[in-house]
Amino acid sequence: MKSRQYMGADDPEEIELKEELSEMIDKDMVARLGLIGEFLKTNHQMDYLDKLVTERTTYLLNFLVVAIEKDNYNPYKSESKESEVHRYVRGTHQAIFLIRLTFQLVHLEAMFLDMLLRKVVKHQLQEDGLYAEHVGKILDVPVDYLCRRWQKVASHSSSNPLINLDMLSEYNSLQKDFSQLLITPDDRQLDPAYNKLLGLQKTMTKACGRAFIEYDALLAKQKERVSHGIQLKSKKGKHKGLPSDGTVWHVSVKTLNFLLNGLMNYRETLEHPCMQRCNELRGFVKGNAANTTVGSIVLTITETLKNTLIEISKGYRNTSLAQIFLLNNFHFIQKRIKESGLLSKDIKNSGFVSQYQKLMDAAQDKYASHSWDRALEYVSILDSQKILKKCEKKADGKIYPDRWAKASIKSKFKEFNERFAKQYEDQSVWSVPDADLRSQIRNRNMKKILDAYELFYMTYHKVQFSRNMGKHLKYTPRNLKAMLESLLPD
């Protein structure tokens, strides 16, 4: 939408719009209004102004009804993709057309009335204040229609901040020219339209603040939807919840897309003075260490996402898988924020990166502990001297244990093999898509397991504790390393 000051006589959009509007204008009505103007000019009977107001208000209202309501246009109907907040495309909501249409209608009507009245009975109307009074009543029709319709639009898009921001952005871009149309050259405000227009901006701003609050609340409610096991059921009955392989949650992806792809399109609107004065928004972002409004919103919503992730991870029966889920999601959030450029300005003093690094370190420690500690208990060599004392080296160079030592060593290998095999089977179907994170986890696994197992293996692999040594020594240090390197595929 081009503002008034940039639209010239040859502008294609204005020409097209005027052609469309001219088709809807009743030419007989224009002729009749011309006769009214001539009558005013020659007879100065001001009671005809009331008739003019009646004629124009009726015409404008009928035009809006025909153009918007009877032409299969519903500015507050539910749209199929409206629920997918992050997919909203700027400028596509029907209410944007309503705002633009209202502006154009006020623009054309103001020029028409100026030519009809001000040039005909200029001095008398201006001196008596009749111009501002009667023209204000006429121009109030489209402004009032916009305000009433917008209230219904807002009620149906309250959980999608992008729609509300889009409407406020469109309004702000037109507000200056819009307001100028409602002020006469002698600085008289054309009320009640002028005051309603100012009030509309405040109402839109409040709606934006409430939309962020509702969006955040819906994100927090995800943890209440955790059902038995690891699934979250959608309204359609399909499972679209926690991923069985522990990868990034679809809600994390949508939330970051909303913040970094959708929200960034409205940075100018969010930093506008009207948003700075919004009590709803100030209450929503209160207490974080951001440097800008955009940064405050990002920190507030990612904090809710983080807490939701921690809560819903409890839906996993396997604690190690729950930690892989948290690692994948925390790393995803941290990486997307790093790549967004927000750290250089909006949240540079928030400690965001270090906070998420601590979360990931804690999750890695918990994952490693729950995955391997029980298995590593059986490869301890703290009692190796006691066991080896019960072994005897024969002439053939082999070491033969007594019954107790044989049972002890066999039990150690058996228990380790079973527990490692179970973890390997489970974790072979878990996923860590990010190569850097996957490498970090694998390296920590090898550091935790490989050194301890290699020492244990070298201590007992020459002891003849079983007739079937290959069954118990199936994991050589080299084989174990290869298996650990293949865990958690992408």
HELIX and SHEET records of a PDB file:
HELIX    1   1 ARG A    4  TYR A    6  5                                   3    
HELIX    2   2 PRO A   12  MET A   24  1                                  13    
HELIX    3   3 LYS A   27  ASN A   43  1                                  17    
HELIX    4   4 ASP A   47  LEU A   64  1                                  18    
HELIX    5   5 VAL A   65  GLU A   69  3                                   5    
HELIX    6   6 VAL A   85  ARG A   87  5                                   3    
HELIX    7   7 GLN A   94  LEU A  113  1                                  20    
HELIX    8   8 ASP A  114  ARG A  118  3                                   5    
HELIX    9   9 LYS A  122  ASP A  128  1                                   7    
HELIX   10  10 LEU A  130  HIS A  156  1                                  27    
HELIX   11  11 PRO A  161  LEU A  181  1                                  21    
HELIX   12  12 ALA A  193  ALA A  220  1                                  28    
HELIX   13  13 LYS A  221  ARG A  225  5                                   5    
HELIX   14  14 HIS A  250  ASN A  257  1                                   8    
HELIX   15  15 PHE A  258  GLY A  262  3                                   5    
HELIX   16  16 LEU A  263  TYR A  266  5                                   4    
HELIX   17  17 ARG A  267  LEU A  270  1                                   4    
HELIX   18  18 PRO A  273  GLN A  276  1                                   4    
HELIX   19  19 ASN A  279  PHE A  284  1                                   6    
HELIX   20  20 THR A  293  ILE A  312  1                                  20    
HELIX   21  21 SER A  313  GLY A  315  5                                   3    
HELIX   22  22 THR A  319  SER A  340  1                                  22    
HELIX   23  23 LEU A  342  SER A  344  5                                   3    
HELIX   24  24 PHE A  352  GLU A  377  1                                  26    
HELIX   25  25 SER A  384  LEU A  388  1                                   5    
HELIX   26  26 ARG A  403  GLN A  427  1                                  25    
HELIX   27  27 ALA A  435  TYR A  460  1                                  26    
HELIX   28  28 MET A  469  HIS A  472  1                                   4    
HELIX   29  29 PRO A  477  SER A  486  1                                  10    
SHEET    1   A 2 CYS A 391  LYS A 393  0                                        
SHEET    2   A 2 ILE A 399  PRO A 401 -1                                        
END                                                                             
